[in-house]
């Protein structure tokens, strides 16, 4: 059976070499391990998409460090801006990535195996929260119509749903989520809406599809559902998402962990017991 494999990284928050995010975390080794884990996958991905917050401050030196860290990936890599990124610096730092365009929003539609990846730019310059204006949504509707007879994945940074993590919802997609959901109900071929920003694996029914976020390859947002929960992060196991589309089938999403672990060990399929 033929498959399309799309790997999703998000929220890498790369600083300049030897500089620490939040004054205490070197995110680069974590991304290096995630890239190594992707390269070890038994099935080679068709592409990798990084759903925003590529860097911590959107600086040229940070993007150059990111470029070096993802260099081992031999498949196409697609970049999205997050609230920590700078659109024009992204374009200047990755001039060969023509899909980033020349100006304005970074939105594009590209074929990946048997599916179509359509990206949305949710960035509000100099703000942490996100937005989808009428212009961005109108562009999406045109691209969805072009791909009506093809499985689609919509990628964006800010998730268009409440996560119940209060301090993150305060800086979530504060406008355009209702309009987006209404639009997507018209296109049942949309298999997923994949997002970043939350540094956690979260899934929500959204319109006629599934919207989700994936873990960061570095730090995670603390899981505290109190509306008064403090804004804090934790070094839980880092990871990434794998969105798999079997030919003629439905998409299956896995969360993978970006480290090397003991195993694999064979076991008897019928009994579930280890083979002695």
Beta strands, then each sheet from edge to edge (+ up, - down):
strand 1: 3-9
strand 2: 47-51
strand 3: 76-80
strand 4: 109-112
strand 5: 115-119
strand 6: 130-131
strand 7: 151-155
strand 8: 173-175
strand 9: 190-195
strand 10: 202-206
strand 11: 209-213
strand 12: 220-221
strand 13: 233-234
strand 14: 239-246
strand 15: 251-257
sheet 1: 3+ 2+ 1+ 14- 15+
sheet 2: 4+ 5- 7- 9- 11- 10+
sheet 3: 6+ 8+
sheet 4: 12+ 13-
end
